């Protein structure tokens, strides 16, 4: 886009503007999603009480936490183009990030509400590392994996806009 500005009453300045789009790398997020998906499948094949079950359950919970954090950070980066300064974006909380994603039609309201539920699950059980915490997280995983894949794809697709 070319914009011509009046520098003074006798001269004009032409300025070329380009859309300020950053490329966001989602490779690590996608790798974490694959790891979670694999661990979750293996977990479902092992009987409770087996030590391998505990290992895969722990892996699932840890990957859930990593994906949750990575998703928030990457989405925040994607939202930066809608803000006038990086400082304004940096002030966003996790929940604000997903609310703004809805506002800018990056995701829909139902998806946003699920991400807020995932975060609430993480926050309410952050200090409870027992079976009850793990089981409440495991119940969320099938939908969480779908949502995480969709979010990674949306972020990646916006790299090409």
CNS distance restraints for C-alpha pairs under 8 A (distance, minus, plus):
assign (resid   1 and name CA) (resid  16 and name CA) 5.81 0.50 0.50
assign (resid   1 and name CA) (resid  17 and name CA) 5.37 0.50 0.50
assign (resid   1 and name CA) (resid  18 and name CA) 6.49 0.50 0.50
assign (resid   2 and name CA) (resid  14 and name CA) 6.71 0.50 0.50
assign (resid   2 and name CA) (resid  15 and name CA) 5.81 0.50 0.50
assign (resid   2 and name CA) (resid  16 and name CA) 4.60 0.50 0.50
assign (resid   2 and name CA) (resid  17 and name CA) 6.26 0.50 0.50
assign (resid   3 and name CA) (resid  14 and name CA) 5.70 0.50 0.50
assign (resid   3 and name CA) (resid  15 and name CA) 5.30 0.50 0.50
assign (resid   3 and name CA) (resid  16 and name CA) 6.34 0.50 0.50
assign (resid   3 and name CA) (resid  17 and name CA) 7.43 0.50 0.50
assign (resid   4 and name CA) (resid  12 and name CA) 6.49 0.50 0.50
assign (resid   4 and name CA) (resid  13 and name CA) 5.61 0.50 0.50
assign (resid   4 and name CA) (resid  14 and name CA) 4.29 0.50 0.50
assign (resid   4 and name CA) (resid  15 and name CA) 6.18 0.50 0.50
assign (resid   5 and name CA) (resid  12 and name CA) 5.61 0.50 0.50
assign (resid   5 and name CA) (resid  13 and name CA) 5.16 0.50 0.50
assign (resid   5 and name CA) (resid  14 and name CA) 6.19 0.50 0.50
assign (resid   5 and name CA) (resid  15 and name CA) 7.57 0.50 0.50
assign (resid   6 and name CA) (resid  11 and name CA) 6.32 0.50 0.50
assign (resid   6 and name CA) (resid  12 and name CA) 4.60 0.50 0.50
assign (resid   6 and name CA) (resid  13 and name CA) 6.29 0.50 0.50
assign (resid   7 and name CA) (resid  11 and name CA) 5.64 0.50 0.50
assign (resid   7 and name CA) (resid  12 and name CA) 5.32 0.50 0.50
assign (resid   7 and name CA) (resid  13 and name CA) 6.05 0.50 0.50
assign (resid   8 and name CA) (resid  12 and name CA) 7.12 0.50 0.50
assign (resid  20 and name CA) (resid  81 and name CA) 6.93 0.50 0.50
assign (resid  21 and name CA) (resid  81 and name CA) 6.91 0.50 0.50
assign (resid  21 and name CA) (resid 159 and name CA) 7.40 0.50 0.50
assign (resid  22 and name CA) (resid  78 and name CA) 7.97 0.50 0.50
assign (resid  22 and name CA) (resid 159 and name CA) 7.05 0.50 0.50
assign (resid  23 and name CA) (resid 159 and name CA) 5.17 0.50 0.50
assign (resid  24 and name CA) (resid  74 and name CA) 7.17 0.50 0.50
assign (resid  24 and name CA) (resid  77 and name CA) 7.47 0.50 0.50
assign (resid  24 and name CA) (resid  78 and name CA) 7.42 0.50 0.50
assign (resid  24 and name CA) (resid 155 and name CA) 7.22 0.50 0.50
assign (resid  24 and name CA) (resid 156 and name CA) 6.88 0.50 0.50
assign (resid  24 and name CA) (resid 159 and name CA) 6.60 0.50 0.50
assign (resid  25 and name CA) (resid 156 and name CA) 7.40 0.50 0.50
assign (resid  26 and name CA) (resid  30 and name CA) 6.11 0.50 0.50
assign (resid  26 and name CA) (resid  74 and name CA) 7.75 0.50 0.50
assign (resid  26 and name CA) (resid 152 and name CA) 6.31 0.50 0.50
assign (resid  26 and name CA) (resid 155 and name CA) 7.59 0.50 0.50
assign (resid  26 and name CA) (resid 156 and name CA) 6.65 0.50 0.50
assign (resid  27 and name CA) (resid  31 and name CA) 6.13 0.50 0.50
assign (resid  28 and name CA) (resid  32 and name CA) 6.18 0.50 0.50
assign (resid  29 and name CA) (resid  33 and name CA) 6.23 0.50 0.50
assign (resid  29 and name CA) (resid  67 and name CA) 6.37 0.50 0.50
assign (resid  29 and name CA) (resid  70 and name CA) 6.46 0.50 0.50
assign (resid  29 and name CA) (resid  71 and name CA) 7.33 0.50 0.50
assign (resid  29 and name CA) (resid 152 and name CA) 7.07 0.50 0.50
assign (resid  30 and name CA) (resid  34 and name CA) 6.23 0.50 0.50
assign (resid  30 and name CA) (resid 149 and name CA) 7.30 0.50 0.50
assign (resid  30 and name CA) (resid 152 and name CA) 6.92 0.50 0.50
assign (resid  31 and name CA) (resid  35 and name CA) 6.19 0.50 0.50
assign (resid  32 and name CA) (resid  36 and name CA) 6.12 0.50 0.50
assign (resid  32 and name CA) (resid  63 and name CA) 6.31 0.50 0.50
assign (resid  32 and name CA) (resid  66 and name CA) 7.50 0.50 0.50
assign (resid  32 and name CA) (resid  67 and name CA) 6.46 0.50 0.50
assign (resid  33 and name CA) (resid  37 and name CA) 6.06 0.50 0.50
assign (resid  33 and name CA) (resid  63 and name CA) 7.55 0.50 0.50
assign (resid  33 and name CA) (resid  67 and name CA) 6.96 0.50 0.50
assign (resid  33 and name CA) (resid 145 and name CA) 6.74 0.50 0.50
assign (resid  33 and name CA) (resid 148 and name CA) 7.10 0.50 0.50
assign (resid  33 and name CA) (resid 149 and name CA) 7.12 0.50 0.50
assign (resid  34 and name CA) (resid  38 and name CA) 6.12 0.50 0.50
assign (resid  35 and name CA) (resid  39 and name CA) 6.09 0.50 0.50
assign (resid  35 and name CA) (resid  63 and name CA) 7.31 0.50 0.50
assign (resid  36 and name CA) (resid  40 and name CA) 5.93 0.50 0.50
assign (resid  36 and name CA) (resid  59 and name CA) 7.38 0.50 0.50
assign (resid  36 and name CA) (resid  60 and name CA) 5.51 0.50 0.50
assign (resid  36 and name CA) (resid  63 and name CA) 5.62 0.50 0.50
assign (resid  36 and name CA) (resid  64 and name CA) 7.11 0.50 0.50
assign (resid  36 and name CA) (resid 145 and name CA) 7.82 0.50 0.50
assign (resid  37 and name CA) (resid  41 and name CA) 6.23 0.50 0.50
assign (resid  37 and name CA) (resid 145 and name CA) 7.02 0.50 0.50
assign (resid  38 and name CA) (resid  42 and name CA) 6.28 0.50 0.50
assign (resid  39 and name CA) (resid  43 and name CA) 5.98 0.50 0.50
assign (resid  39 and name CA) (resid  56 and name CA) 5.59 0.50 0.50
assign (resid  39 and name CA) (resid  57 and name CA) 7.70 0.50 0.50
assign (resid  39 and name CA) (resid  59 and name CA) 6.61 0.50 0.50
assign (resid  39 and name CA) (resid  60 and name CA) 6.03 0.50 0.50
assign (resid  40 and name CA) (resid  44 and name CA) 6.36 0.50 0.50
assign (resid  40 and name CA) (resid  56 and name CA) 7.04 0.50 0.50
assign (resid  40 and name CA) (resid  57 and name CA) 7.50 0.50 0.50
assign (resid  40 and name CA) (resid  60 and name CA) 6.14 0.50 0.50
assign (resid  40 and name CA) (resid 141 and name CA) 7.98 0.50 0.50
assign (resid  41 and name CA) (resid  45 and name CA) 6.75 0.50 0.50
assign (resid  42 and name CA) (resid  46 and name CA) 6.71 0.50 0.50
assign (resid  42 and name CA) (resid  56 and name CA) 7.07 0.50 0.50
assign (resid  43 and name CA) (resid  52 and name CA) 7.88 0.50 0.50
assign (resid  43 and name CA) (resid  53 and name CA) 5.66 0.50 0.50
assign (resid  43 and name CA) (resid  56 and name CA) 5.37 0.50 0.50
assign (resid  43 and name CA) (resid  57 and name CA) 6.39 0.50 0.50
assign (resid  46 and name CA) (resid  50 and name CA) 7.09 0.50 0.50
assign (resid  46 and name CA) (resid  52 and name CA) 7.10 0.50 0.50
assign (resid  46 and name CA) (resid  53 and name CA) 5.66 0.50 0.50
assign (resid  47 and name CA) (resid  53 and name CA) 6.51 0.50 0.50
assign (resid  48 and name CA) (resid  53 and name CA) 5.83 0.50 0.50
assign (resid  48 and name CA) (resid  54 and name CA) 7.73 0.50 0.50
assign (resid  49 and name CA) (resid  53 and name CA) 6.82 0.50 0.50
assign (resid  49 and name CA) (resid  54 and name CA) 7.58 0.50 0.50
assign (resid  50 and name CA) (resid  54 and name CA) 6.94 0.50 0.50
assign (resid  51 and name CA) (resid  55 and name CA) 6.34 0.50 0.50
assign (resid  52 and name CA) (resid  56 and name CA) 6.17 0.50 0.50
assign (resid  53 and name CA) (resid  57 and name CA) 5.97 0.50 0.50
assign (resid  54 and name CA) (resid  58 and name CA) 6.09 0.50 0.50
assign (resid  55 and name CA) (resid  59 and name CA) 6.22 0.50 0.50
assign (resid  56 and name CA) (resid  60 and name CA) 6.09 0.50 0.50
assign (resid  57 and name CA) (resid  61 and name CA) 6.32 0.50 0.50
assign (resid  57 and name CA) (resid 134 and name CA) 7.00 0.50 0.50
assign (resid  57 and name CA) (resid 138 and name CA) 7.87 0.50 0.50
assign (resid  58 and name CA) (resid  62 and name CA) 6.16 0.50 0.50
assign (resid  58 and name CA) (resid 134 and name CA) 7.55 0.50 0.50
assign (resid  59 and name CA) (resid  63 and name CA) 6.10 0.50 0.50
assign (resid  60 and name CA) (resid  64 and name CA) 6.04 0.50 0.50
assign (resid  60 and name CA) (resid 138 and name CA) 7.54 0.50 0.50
assign (resid  61 and name CA) (resid  65 and name CA) 6.35 0.50 0.50
assign (resid  61 and name CA) (resid 134 and name CA) 6.44 0.50 0.50
assign (resid  61 and name CA) (resid 137 and name CA) 6.79 0.50 0.50
assign (resid  61 and name CA) (resid 138 and name CA) 7.44 0.50 0.50
assign (resid  62 and name CA) (resid  66 and name CA) 6.28 0.50 0.50
assign (resid  63 and name CA) (resid  67 and name CA) 5.95 0.50 0.50
assign (resid  64 and name CA) (resid  68 and name CA) 6.05 0.50 0.50
assign (resid  64 and name CA) (resid 141 and name CA) 7.79 0.50 0.50
assign (resid  65 and name CA) (resid  69 and name CA) 6.34 0.50 0.50
assign (resid  65 and name CA) (resid 122 and name CA) 7.32 0.50 0.50
assign (resid  66 and name CA) (resid  70 and name CA) 6.06 0.50 0.50
assign (resid  67 and name CA) (resid  71 and name CA) 5.80 0.50 0.50
assign (resid  67 and name CA) (resid 148 and name CA) 7.46 0.50 0.50
assign (resid  68 and name CA) (resid  72 and name CA) 6.40 0.50 0.50
assign (resid  68 and name CA) (resid 118 and name CA) 7.73 0.50 0.50
assign (resid  68 and name CA) (resid 119 and name CA) 7.31 0.50 0.50
assign (resid  69 and name CA) (resid  73 and name CA) 6.32 0.50 0.50
assign (resid  70 and name CA) (resid  74 and name CA) 6.04 0.50 0.50
assign (resid  71 and name CA) (resid  75 and name CA) 5.94 0.50 0.50
assign (resid  71 and name CA) (resid 148 and name CA) 7.42 0.50 0.50
assign (resid  71 and name CA) (resid 151 and name CA) 7.45 0.50 0.50
assign (resid  71 and name CA) (resid 152 and name CA) 7.62 0.50 0.50
assign (resid  72 and name CA) (resid  76 and name CA) 6.02 0.50 0.50
assign (resid  72 and name CA) (resid  94 and name CA) 6.05 0.50 0.50
assign (resid  72 and name CA) (resid  97 and name CA) 6.90 0.50 0.50
assign (resid  72 and name CA) (resid  98 and name CA) 7.81 0.50 0.50
assign (resid  73 and name CA) (resid  77 and name CA) 6.35 0.50 0.50
assign (resid  74 and name CA) (resid  78 and name CA) 6.29 0.50 0.50
assign (resid  74 and name CA) (resid 155 and name CA) 7.61 0.50 0.50
assign (resid  75 and name CA) (resid  79 and name CA) 6.16 0.50 0.50
assign (resid  75 and name CA) (resid  97 and name CA) 6.99 0.50 0.50
assign (resid  75 and name CA) (resid  98 and name CA) 7.85 0.50 0.50
assign (resid  75 and name CA) (resid 101 and name CA) 7.69 0.50 0.50
assign (resid  75 and name CA) (resid 155 and name CA) 7.04 0.50 0.50
assign (resid  76 and name CA) (resid  80 and name CA) 6.38 0.50 0.50
assign (resid  76 and name CA) (resid  89 and name CA) 6.95 0.50 0.50
assign (resid  76 and name CA) (resid  92 and name CA) 7.95 0.50 0.50
assign (resid  76 and name CA) (resid  97 and name CA) 5.95 0.50 0.50
assign (resid  78 and name CA) (resid 155 and name CA) 6.77 0.50 0.50
assign (resid  79 and name CA) (resid  83 and name CA) 7.23 0.50 0.50
assign (resid  79 and name CA) (resid  89 and name CA) 7.55 0.50 0.50
assign (resid  79 and name CA) (resid  97 and name CA) 7.72 0.50 0.50
assign (resid  79 and name CA) (resid 100 and name CA) 7.58 0.50 0.50
assign (resid  79 and name CA) (resid 101 and name CA) 6.99 0.50 0.50
assign (resid  80 and name CA) (resid  85 and name CA) 7.64 0.50 0.50
assign (resid  80 and name CA) (resid  86 and name CA) 6.66 0.50 0.50
assign (resid  80 and name CA) (resid  89 and name CA) 6.02 0.50 0.50
assign (resid  83 and name CA) (resid  88 and name CA) 6.68 0.50 0.50
assign (resid  83 and name CA) (resid  89 and name CA) 6.57 0.50 0.50
assign (resid  84 and name CA) (resid  88 and name CA) 7.24 0.50 0.50
assign (resid  85 and name CA) (resid  89 and name CA) 6.80 0.50 0.50
assign (resid  86 and name CA) (resid  90 and name CA) 6.06 0.50 0.50
assign (resid  87 and name CA) (resid  91 and name CA) 6.51 0.50 0.50
assign (resid  88 and name CA) (resid  92 and name CA) 7.21 0.50 0.50
assign (resid  92 and name CA) (resid  96 and name CA) 5.44 0.50 0.50
assign (resid  92 and name CA) (resid  97 and name CA) 5.97 0.50 0.50
assign (resid  93 and name CA) (resid  97 and name CA) 6.22 0.50 0.50
assign (resid  94 and name CA) (resid  98 and name CA) 6.80 0.50 0.50
assign (resid  95 and name CA) (resid  99 and name CA) 6.29 0.50 0.50
assign (resid  95 and name CA) (resid 116 and name CA) 6.26 0.50 0.50
assign (resid  96 and name CA) (resid 100 and name CA) 6.03 0.50 0.50
assign (resid  97 and name CA) (resid 101 and name CA) 6.19 0.50 0.50
assign (resid  98 and name CA) (resid 102 and name CA) 6.45 0.50 0.50
assign (resid  98 and name CA) (resid 112 and name CA) 5.60 0.50 0.50
assign (resid  98 and name CA) (resid 115 and name CA) 7.46 0.50 0.50
assign (resid  98 and name CA) (resid 116 and name CA) 7.71 0.50 0.50
assign (resid  99 and name CA) (resid 103 and name CA) 6.36 0.50 0.50
assign (resid  99 and name CA) (resid 112 and name CA) 6.73 0.50 0.50
assign (resid 100 and name CA) (resid 104 and name CA) 6.14 0.50 0.50
assign (resid 101 and name CA) (resid 105 and name CA) 6.05 0.50 0.50
assign (resid 101 and name CA) (resid 106 and name CA) 5.04 0.50 0.50
assign (resid 101 and name CA) (resid 107 and name CA) 5.79 0.50 0.50
assign (resid 101 and name CA) (resid 112 and name CA) 7.90 0.50 0.50
assign (resid 102 and name CA) (resid 106 and name CA) 5.88 0.50 0.50
assign (resid 102 and name CA) (resid 107 and name CA) 5.14 0.50 0.50
assign (resid 102 and name CA) (resid 108 and name CA) 5.44 0.50 0.50
assign (resid 102 and name CA) (resid 109 and name CA) 5.94 0.50 0.50
assign (resid 102 and name CA) (resid 112 and name CA) 6.93 0.50 0.50
assign (resid 106 and name CA) (resid 154 and name CA) 7.40 0.50 0.50
assign (resid 107 and name CA) (resid 111 and name CA) 6.42 0.50 0.50
assign (resid 107 and name CA) (resid 112 and name CA) 6.79 0.50 0.50
assign (resid 108 and name CA) (resid 112 and name CA) 6.32 0.50 0.50
assign (resid 109 and name CA) (resid 113 and name CA) 6.16 0.50 0.50
assign (resid 110 and name CA) (resid 114 and name CA) 6.39 0.50 0.50
assign (resid 111 and name CA) (resid 115 and name CA) 6.39 0.50 0.50
assign (resid 111 and name CA) (resid 147 and name CA) 7.29 0.50 0.50
assign (resid 112 and name CA) (resid 116 and name CA) 6.27 0.50 0.50
assign (resid 113 and name CA) (resid 117 and name CA) 6.19 0.50 0.50
assign (resid 114 and name CA) (resid 118 and name CA) 6.21 0.50 0.50
assign (resid 115 and name CA) (resid 119 and name CA) 6.24 0.50 0.50
assign (resid 116 and name CA) (resid 120 and name CA) 6.08 0.50 0.50
assign (resid 117 and name CA) (resid 121 and name CA) 6.10 0.50 0.50
assign (resid 118 and name CA) (resid 122 and name CA) 6.34 0.50 0.50
assign (resid 118 and name CA) (resid 140 and name CA) 7.50 0.50 0.50
assign (resid 118 and name CA) (resid 144 and name CA) 7.72 0.50 0.50
assign (resid 119 and name CA) (resid 123 and name CA) 6.06 0.50 0.50
assign (resid 120 and name CA) (resid 124 and name CA) 5.86 0.50 0.50
assign (resid 121 and name CA) (resid 125 and name CA) 6.16 0.50 0.50
assign (resid 121 and name CA) (resid 136 and name CA) 7.70 0.50 0.50
assign (resid 121 and name CA) (resid 137 and name CA) 7.00 0.50 0.50
assign (resid 122 and name CA) (resid 126 and name CA) 5.54 0.50 0.50
assign (resid 122 and name CA) (resid 137 and name CA) 7.94 0.50 0.50
assign (resid 125 and name CA) (resid 129 and name CA) 7.47 0.50 0.50
assign (resid 125 and name CA) (resid 133 and name CA) 5.90 0.50 0.50
assign (resid 128 and name CA) (resid 133 and name CA) 5.98 0.50 0.50
assign (resid 129 and name CA) (resid 133 and name CA) 5.92 0.50 0.50
assign (resid 129 and name CA) (resid 134 and name CA) 7.00 0.50 0.50
assign (resid 130 and name CA) (resid 134 and name CA) 6.50 0.50 0.50
assign (resid 131 and name CA) (resid 135 and name CA) 5.92 0.50 0.50
assign (resid 132 and name CA) (resid 136 and name CA) 6.23 0.50 0.50
assign (resid 133 and name CA) (resid 137 and name CA) 6.35 0.50 0.50
assign (resid 134 and name CA) (resid 138 and name CA) 6.03 0.50 0.50
assign (resid 135 and name CA) (resid 139 and name CA) 6.31 0.50 0.50
assign (resid 136 and name CA) (resid 140 and name CA) 7.00 0.50 0.50
assign (resid 137 and name CA) (resid 141 and name CA) 6.64 0.50 0.50
assign (resid 140 and name CA) (resid 144 and name CA) 5.90 0.50 0.50
assign (resid 141 and name CA) (resid 145 and name CA) 5.86 0.50 0.50
assign (resid 142 and name CA) (resid 146 and name CA) 6.71 0.50 0.50
assign (resid 143 and name CA) (resid 147 and name CA) 6.17 0.50 0.50
assign (resid 144 and name CA) (resid 148 and name CA) 5.92 0.50 0.50
assign (resid 145 and name CA) (resid 149 and name CA) 6.15 0.50 0.50
assign (resid 146 and name CA) (resid 150 and name CA) 6.25 0.50 0.50
assign (resid 147 and name CA) (resid 151 and name CA) 6.08 0.50 0.50
assign (resid 148 and name CA) (resid 152 and name CA) 6.14 0.50 0.50
assign (resid 149 and name CA) (resid 153 and name CA) 6.14 0.50 0.50
assign (resid 150 and name CA) (resid 154 and name CA) 6.09 0.50 0.50
assign (resid 151 and name CA) (resid 155 and name CA) 6.19 0.50 0.50
assign (resid 152 and name CA) (resid 156 and name CA) 6.10 0.50 0.50
assign (resid 153 and name CA) (resid 157 and name CA) 5.91 0.50 0.50
assign (resid 154 and name CA) (resid 158 and name CA) 6.22 0.50 0.50
assign (resid 155 and name CA) (resid 159 and name CA) 6.74 0.50 0.50
assign (resid 156 and name CA) (resid 160 and name CA) 7.42 0.50 0.50
assign (resid 157 and name CA) (resid 161 and name CA) 7.04 0.50 0.50
